[in-house]
């Protein structure tokens, strides 16, 4: 090969570098630059927020959240290249009203028949007496009237406010929704409901389709739920004992049998609390490995309510054996904490790759009120160490705007690429659905 030919070959390699981009780089075949934002409401003061994301078997991406000042369920469906799928709702977007108050979709999943299930909160007039709300859609975005009679179901667990944190689908098609309920006017407790495929409550679960669990004397809330291989339900969230001397909130895990009773083989009584810092810690998402070990992801060390995004919090992971004991072979005695920036960092979603590596997505560099936040992404080896081949020493941050962005959820495609969904311009009016996709060889 002549020197000129060699130089030409080297030039081609350089020019085609994006195709060989480092793991964790934005996938430029998605949107214009690996990022996509979507407006539902053109008004300047409208808030559009994505809180969960799911994949269809054909690779299309479904994001769910809220739109509007008063709030409605909002869904968007995208083609593999990030463009809106106009076969869904006519323009790729669907909104659903449950009440006069605030309706917010917190979870989305796709059935094997292509129908889309969404769960969230629905509040009454004046934003009071919120309750669990579930809707199901046909593949074209129309409400499925075989579910609840009109495609919508609301469930009141307490006389006060009930809030949804997560959604899961069992292999038999039954639907599981988890969150918190304020029973008898007391502090919130972990709450879970299970529905039959037609939207009726499943009476084979806890006798009436509903179960609640009190973990502490303070506020307990489930932010996530997943179904184990044996059909048991695993909930993750926070437990907040009252009083400053109690040392703040804790990672909280609860496991129920398929019948809706607490599983005593997990932690001795079905409940496990884990302290990571002297401040406040909270599980935001959970996943079960193929070996049965449970991964919980969230935030450790925030100073106040997480919504204020105040403090020097970090991404946090714990891994438990099937009996609820911390897995000593993961991180430091079963726990991992990671700073993505010098500000507030948090994991809101966790995904498991086929090779066992753990990927989390969330907030990087947030400050009080959500300003200056970015999408945050990190990948870990199976032992909890950061995967240095991913991004910058295992970490990736992505900005959409200068006004505050964060990822609320994560999903891994069959080809390994990672999709984060969340919110752009969180601290300002006119927030948008925001999605980013990353390469992950």
Order of alpha helices (4+ residues) and beta strands (2+ residues): alpha-beta-beta-beta-beta-beta-beta-beta-beta-beta-beta-beta-beta-beta-beta-beta-beta-beta-beta-beta-beta-beta-beta-beta-beta-beta-beta-beta-beta
